[in-house]
Amino acid sequence: MDAEGWGLTFGIAGGAAGIVSAYIAWLAYRGAGRSAGDSNRSADAAERSADASEKSAETSERSATAAEEAVQLAKERAKRDRETELRDRVQWEIRQPDHHMFFELVNKGHGTAYGVAVDLPDGTSPGPYVIEGGEAEAFTPQWPLVRGYPLTIKVGWHLEPDLIDMPPKTKRLIIQRP
């Protein structure tokens, strides 16, 4: 049972205790006219009933507060899980064949990258592309891929197709010719 369910259960139990204590108070009030001894007992019962009602109200309030805190924690946990899931959807890797002057940008994640643009050192910026999870796109930069001289590129992408107008997520990758 989650925190909301427990809060509801305690609230119902507290309300039931309040009803029982109100009934006891009513019985005490009804019997107050019988005798002085009965009157004292009735007053004591009414006082106990009032105390029980007050404690029940406090318990209900604590239960409601605990339920609200549990709901807030659940929302925060869901938000963290969603952010982690989005972060892991797109994972870039550079693949470069041994004897070629091009490289492949590979999406090793399980999601799709939308509006992928690559800023190359030669000033060109090919794109935008859509690269599915597990797929690759090949690029041939004007800048030669020379052994021993790393090439740094910047990749920008979006996680959702309708967010193309927003600033992209970016990552710098280094290409090192083997």
URRAMO-V362396 format. One record per backbone hydrogen bond with DSSP energy under -1.0 kcal/mol. NH is the residue of the N-H (numbers start at 1). CO is the residue of the C=O. Records with the same first field share a line. If there is no record, write none. Layout:
NH = CO / CO
This chain:
6 = 2
7 = 3
8 = 4
9 = 5
10 = 6
11 = 7
12 = 8
13 = 9
14 = 10
15 = 11
16 = 12
17 = 13
18 = 14
19 = 15
20 = 16
21 = 17
22 = 18
23 = 19
24 = 20
25 = 21
26 = 22
27 = 23
28 = 24
29 = 25
30 = 26
31 = 27
32 = 29
34 = 31
39 = 35
40 = 36
41 = 37
42 = 38
43 = 39
44 = 40
45 = 41
46 = 42
47 = 43
48 = 44
49 = 45
50 = 46
51 = 47
52 = 48
53 = 49
54 = 50
55 = 51
56 = 52
57 = 53
58 = 54
59 = 55
60 = 56
61 = 57
62 = 58
63 = 59
64 = 60
65 = 61
66 = 62
67 = 63
68 = 64
69 = 65
70 = 66
71 = 67
72 = 68
73 = 69
74 = 70
75 = 71
76 = 72
77 = 73
78 = 74
79 = 75
80 = 76
81 = 77
82 = 78
83 = 79
84 = 80
85 = 81
86 = 82
87 = 83
88 = 84
93 = 106
95 = 104
100 = 97
103 = 139
104 = 95
105 = 137
106 = 93
107 = 135
108 = 91
111 = 89
113 = 131
114 = 158
116 = 129
117 = 156
118 = 126
119 = 154
120 = 124
123 = 120
129 = 116
131 = 113
134 = 107
135 = 132
137 = 105
139 = 103
146 = 144
149 = 146
151 = 175
153 = 173
154 = 119
155 = 171
156 = 117
157 = 169
158 = 114
163 = 160
166 = 163
169 = 157
171 = 155
173 = 153
175 = 151
